Amino acid sequence: MVSSTPDTTGSNKRINWRWLWLLPVLAVPAFWLGRFRSGPAVAENATTPLPVETQLLERVNTYAVERTYTGEIVARRSSDLGFEQAGTLVDVLVDEGDAIATGTPLARLDTRNLDAQRQQLEAQRRQAQAQFQELQRGPRQEDIAAAAAAVQDLRAQLELARLQQTRREDLYTQGAISLEERDEAAFSADALESRLNQAQSQLNELNAGTRVEQVSAQNAQVDQITASLKNLDVSISKSVIYAPFDGRVSLRLVDEGVVVSPGQPVMRLVEGNALEARIGIPGQMANRIAVGSNQAIEVNGQLFKGQVTALLPELDNATQTVTVVVTLPNDAQPTIGATARLKLQEQQDEIGYWLPTSALVAGERGLWSAYVLDKVDGETVENLHEVSRREVEVLYTESDRAFVRGLLQPGEEIITSGTHRLVPGQLVQN
């Protein structure tokens, strides 16, 4: 039985062999199409490598960290001025903001009662001084002559009385007078003798001059009155407030007519040409600052060169820091109370590398990478390199550079610019 199915086996074989010669022709376009589809970067790598800038890696063992510490601008001296005694304020001679020189009178109390007391003491001193001079000079010659004449007169009267007493004794013995008359004569003579002795003593005292004790006592009284006058003068002088130092009046607290009490503030004076920055820093950093060294202080964007004058010996209870006192030059006039900043360098012991920030490539999960030049397929090709990624950890940044550590080696060339155009394995030209 003959089948009706056509025999196509031989025919198919003949067709396959018939189109076989077209395979090489079709393969060539497919090859070049695959080359174009591999991406521009592959074509670019194969033809024109990108030029890049590089930096040779140098490993360091330490790096400096800049720390900023804040404080306050204060006046070296600031005083709330007042009177030591009570009184009525009659005159305030300055106003807020005035520049004051040392010794300038600032305010004055009413001193009329003190002036009256001083006049009284002056009169008492003149009187005591006159008595003292009199005692120093001693008795006058006229007084001595009068005392001598009185002694001579009493001596003559005594001689007459003794003669009369002798006669009365004889008359009494004869019985011519009574006993009473004899006794009267004797008593009169004794009384004259006593008066004579008294007058003689007074004469001797005048001749001897004034006693030293009397002169000293009177001199002490003069000194006592003089001391009272000095004390009153001090009270009068304290009725005026004088500027204790050069500065400016920052606050005026009372006006004329107010009765002030001792110690009550009247005005505040701050030293305007001597400002200080008081900044708290940790104890370990304070040990590195020497008294007398110069430091740069930043205030409101301005830099001032100051000198460290003191490191206060006590820690601040709140911040546990040491207060550094930096005296600013006289021509530096920042606002009192402004924030002062002190920048210090702190050395950190860490092995790593300094890279430009432009060399860092952001990675996943906050990590960073850097691109270095590597060999092309493990072989060295002149002026042609392959991009290789290195994972790094950023430890510190300042300005336009960063200190990193990671899978870097000394002597490698790090790509510093154009990293956004690169991928690992890409060919570049240094």
C-alpha positions in Angstrom: 0.0 0.0 0.0 1.5 3.3 -1.0 1.2 6.1 1.6 -0.1 9.4 0.5 2.0 11.4 3.0 4.6 13.5 1.2 8.2 12.7 1.9 9.7 15.9 3.1 12.8 14.6 4.9 15.0 15.0 2.0 13.4 18.2 1.2 14.1 19.6 4.7 17.6 18.5 4.6 18.0 20.2 1.4 16.5 23.5 2.8 18.8 23.5 5.9 21.9 23.2 3.8 20.6 25.7 1.4 20.6 28.6 4.1 23.6 27.6 6.0 25.9 29.9 4.1 23.9 32.9 5.6 25.0 32.2 9.2 28.4 34.0 9.0 26.8 37.0 7.4 24.2 37.3 10.1 26.7 36.7 12.9 28.7 39.8 12.2 25.9 42.4 12.8 24.8 40.4 15.9 28.4 40.7 17.3 28.5 44.5 16.9 24.9 44.9 18.2 26.0 43.1 21.4 29.0 45.4 21.7 26.8 48.5 21.5 24.3 47.2 23.9 27.0 46.6 26.6 26.7 50.3 27.5 28.5 53.6 26.9 30.9 53.0 29.8 32.3 49.8 28.3 32.7 51.5 25.0 34.3 54.5 26.6 36.6 52.3 28.7 37.6 50.4 25.6 38.3 53.5 23.6 38.9 56.7 25.7 39.7 56.2 29.5 38.6 59.1 31.7 41.3 61.4 33.0 41.3 61.7 36.8 43.2 63.6 39.4 44.9 61.6 42.2 46.8 62.0 45.4 49.4 59.8 46.9 48.3 58.3 50.2 50.5 59.0 53.2 49.7 57.3 56.5 49.9 59.4 59.8 49.8 58.2 63.4 48.0 61.3 64.9 45.7 64.0 63.9 44.6 67.3 65.6 41.0 67.9 66.5 39.9 71.5 66.9 37.7 72.0 69.9 35.7 75.2 70.6 34.9 76.3 74.1 32.6 79.2 75.0 32.6 81.8 77.7 31.7 85.4 78.4 33.3 88.8 77.9 33.4 90.6 81.3 35.0 93.7 82.6 38.2 93.2 84.7 36.7 95.4 87.4 33.0 96.3 88.0 31.8 98.1 91.1 28.4 99.1 92.5 29.4 102.4 94.1 27.6 103.8 97.2 28.2 105.9 100.3 29.6 104.6 103.7 27.2 106.8 105.6 23.6 107.9 105.5 22.6 111.2 104.1 20.6 113.2 101.5 21.8 112.9 97.9 22.1 116.5 96.7 24.1 116.0 93.4 24.7 113.3 90.8 27.5 114.6 88.6 27.5 111.9 85.8 25.1 110.0 83.6 24.9 106.6 82.1 27.4 105.9 79.4 29.8 108.7 80.5 33.5 107.8 80.4 35.1 108.5 83.7 38.8 109.0 84.8 40.2 107.9 88.1 39.4 110.3 90.9 36.5 112.0 89.2 33.7 113.0 91.7 30.5 111.1 90.8 27.9 112.0 93.5 27.7 114.2 96.6 25.7 114.1 99.9 24.5 117.1 102.0 27.4 118.0 104.5 26.1 121.1 106.3 25.8 119.4 109.7 29.3 118.0 109.3 30.7 121.5 108.4 29.1 122.9 111.6 30.7 120.2 113.7 34.0 121.0 112.2 33.8 124.7 113.1 33.1 123.7 116.7 36.0 121.4 116.9 38.3 124.0 115.3 37.4 126.5 118.1 38.0 123.9 120.8 41.4 123.1 119.3 42.4 126.8 119.3 41.5 127.1 122.9 43.4 123.9 123.9 46.4 125.0 121.8 46.5 128.4 123.6 46.5 126.7 127.0 49.2 124.4 125.9 51.4 127.2 124.7 50.9 129.0 128.0 52.0 126.0 130.0 55.0 125.5 127.7 56.2 129.1 128.3 55.7 129.0 132.0 54.8 131.9 134.5 55.5 135.5 133.5 58.2 137.5 135.4 55.5 139.8 136.7 53.8 136.9 138.4 57.1 135.8 139.9 57.8 139.3 141.2 54.4 139.7 142.7 54.7 136.3 144.5 58.2 137.3 145.8 56.8 140.6 147.2 54.0 138.7 148.9 56.5 136.5 150.6 58.6 139.5 151.7 55.5 141.2 153.2 54.5 138.1 155.1 58.0 137.6 156.4 57.9 141.2 157.8 54.5 140.6 159.3 55.7 137.4 160.9 58.7 139.1 162.5 56.4 141.8 164.0 54.1 139.1 165.3 56.9 137.2 166.9 58.1 140.3 168.7 54.5 141.0 169.9 54.3 137.4 171.1 57.5 137.7 173.2 56.2 140.9 174.8 52.9 139.2 175.6 54.8 136.4 177.3 56.6 138.9 179.5 53.5 140.8 180.4 51.6 137.6 181.2 54.5 136.5 183.5 54.2 139.8 185.3 50.5 139.4 185.5 49.8 142.5 183.4 47.7 140.6 180.8 45.4 137.7 180.7 46.2 134.2 179.3 43.7 134.9 176.5 45.7 137.9 175.3 48.9 135.9 175.4 47.4 133.0 173.3 46.0 135.4 170.7 49.4 136.9 170.1 50.9 133.3 169.8 48.1 132.2 167.3 48.5 135.3 165.1 52.2 134.6 164.8 51.7 131.0 163.9 49.0 131.9 161.3 51.4 134.4 159.6 54.1 131.7 159.5 51.7 129.4 157.7 50.8 132.0 155.2 54.5 132.8 154.7 55.2 129.1 154.0 52.3 128.9 151.5 53.5 132.0 149.7 57.0 130.7 149.6 55.8 127.5 148.0 53.9 129.3 145.4 57.0 131.4 144.6 59.1 128.3 144.4 56.6 126.8 142.0 56.7 129.8 139.8 60.4 129.9 139.8 60.5 126.1 138.9 58.2 126.6 135.9 55.2 124.5 134.8 55.3 120.8 135.5 56.0 118.4 132.6 53.0 116.4 133.4 50.7 119.4 132.9 52.3 120.2 129.6 51.9 116.6 128.4 48.3 116.5 129.5 47.4 119.6 127.7 49.3 118.5 124.6 47.3 115.2 124.7 44.0 117.2 124.8 45.1 119.2 121.7 46.0 115.9 119.9 42.6 114.4 120.8 40.7 117.4 119.3 43.0 117.2 116.2 42.1 113.5 115.8 38.4 114.3 116.0 38.9 116.9 113.3 40.6 114.3 111.0 37.8 111.8 111.6 35.3 114.5 110.7 37.3 115.4 107.5 37.2 111.7 106.5 33.4 111.7 107.0 33.2 114.8 104.9 35.3 113.3 102.1 33.2 110.1 102.2 30.2 112.3 101.4 31.5 112.4 97.8 31.9 109.3 95.6 35.1 109.4 93.6 35.8 107.0 90.6 38.2 104.3 91.9 39.4 103.5 88.3 39.0 104.5 84.7 35.7 103.2 83.2 32.2 104.0 82.1 29.0 104.5 84.1 26.8 101.5 83.1 23.9 102.1 85.4 22.5 105.0 87.5 20.3 103.7 90.3 19.1 106.8 92.3 18.6 110.5 91.7 18.9 113.7 93.7 16.9 114.2 96.8 16.9 110.5 97.9 18.0 109.7 101.5 20.5 106.9 101.0 21.6 104.4 103.6 25.1 103.2 104.2 26.2 100.8 101.4 23.2 101.4 99.2 24.3 101.3 95.5 24.0 104.6 93.7 25.6 103.7 90.4 27.6 101.0 88.6 31.0 101.6 87.1 32.7 99.1 84.8 36.3 99.3 83.6 36.0 99.9 79.9 39.5 99.6 78.7 40.3 96.3 80.4 38.1 93.5 79.2 38.5 89.8 79.9 37.2 86.6 78.4 36.3 84.0 81.0 36.0 80.5 79.4 35.5 77.1 81.0 37.5 74.2 79.6 38.1 70.6 80.8 40.8 70.0 83.3 43.0 68.0 81.0 43.0 70.7 78.4 43.7 73.4 81.0 46.9 71.6 81.9 48.1 72.4 78.4 47.6 76.1 78.6 50.4 78.2 80.1 49.8 81.4 82.0 51.2 84.2 79.8 50.6 82.4 76.5 48.7 84.2 73.7 45.3 82.8 72.6 42.9 83.8 69.8 39.4 84.7 71.1 36.4 85.0 68.7 33.6 87.4 69.6 30.7 87.9 67.1 32.8 86.8 64.2 35.8 89.0 65.2 39.2 87.6 66.3 41.1 89.2 69.2 44.5 88.3 70.4 44.6 87.9 74.2 47.0 86.8 76.9 46.2 84.1 79.5 46.5 85.9 82.8 45.1 83.2 85.2 43.8 79.7 85.5 41.3 79.8 88.4 42.1 77.1 91.0 38.6 75.9 91.6 36.4 73.8 89.3 33.0 75.1 88.3 30.4 73.0 90.2 27.9 73.0 87.4 30.2 72.3 84.4 33.3 70.7 86.2 35.5 72.9 84.1 38.5 75.2 84.8 37.9 78.9 84.1 40.6 80.4 81.9 41.0 84.2 82.2 42.2 85.8 78.9 42.9 89.5 79.0 42.1 91.3 75.8 44.2 94.3 74.5 43.0 97.8 75.3 42.0 98.5 71.7 39.6 95.5 71.7 36.2 96.7 72.7 33.7 93.9 72.3 30.3 94.2 74.1 30.4 93.2 77.8 28.4 90.0 78.2 29.0 88.8 74.6 29.8 85.1 74.0 33.6 84.4 73.6 34.9 81.4 71.9 38.3 79.8 72.3 39.5 77.2 69.8 42.2 74.6 70.9 43.9 71.8 69.1 43.7 68.4 70.7 46.0 65.6 69.5 44.3 62.2 68.8 46.5 59.0 68.6 45.0 57.2 65.6 46.5 55.6 62.4 44.8 56.9 59.2 44.9 59.1 56.2 43.9 62.6 55.3 41.7 62.7 52.2 40.0 65.6 50.4 36.2 65.5 51.0 35.8 65.4 47.2 37.5 61.9 47.3 34.7 60.4 49.5 31.9 58.4 47.9 28.7 57.8 49.9 28.0 54.1 50.5 25.2 52.1 52.0 24.0 52.5 55.6 26.0 55.7 56.2 29.3 54.2 55.2 31.9 55.8 52.9 34.2 54.6 50.2 37.1 55.9 48.2 38.4 55.1 44.7 42.0 54.2 44.1 44.0 53.3 41.0 44.6 49.6 40.5 46.2 47.5 37.8 44.3 46.5 34.6 43.4 42.8 34.9 46.3 42.4 37.3 48.8 43.8 34.8 50.6 47.1 34.7 49.6 49.2 31.7 51.4 52.5 31.1 49.2 55.5 32.0 46.1 53.2 32.2 44.5 52.1 35.5 41.4 50.4 36.7 39.1 52.0 39.4 39.0 50.0 42.6 36.7 50.7 45.6 38.1 50.9 49.2 35.7 51.0 52.2 36.7 53.7 54.8 35.5 55.1 58.1 35.4 58.9 58.6 36.9 59.8 62.0 37.1 63.6 61.7 36.4 66.3 59.2 37.6 69.9 58.9 37.1 72.4 56.2 37.6 70.5 52.9 39.4 67.4 54.1 38.6 64.3 56.3 40.7 61.9 58.4 39.8 58.3 57.6 40.8 54.8 58.3 40.0 51.6 56.4 41.2 49.3 53.6 43.8 51.7 52.3 47.5 51.2 51.9 50.3 53.7 52.0 51.5 54.7 48.5 48.2 54.0 46.8 46.9 56.8 44.6 43.5 58.0 45.6 41.1 59.6 43.1 40.3 63.1 44.4 37.8 64.5 41.9 35.1 63.4 39.5 34.2 60.3 41.6 30.5 60.7 40.6 31.4 59.7 37.0 33.3 56.5 38.1 32.3 52.9 38.8 34.6 50.1 40.1 36.4 48.4 37.2 36.3 51.4 35.0 39.4 52.3 33.1 40.9 55.7 33.8 43.9 57.7 32.9 46.0 59.5 35.5 
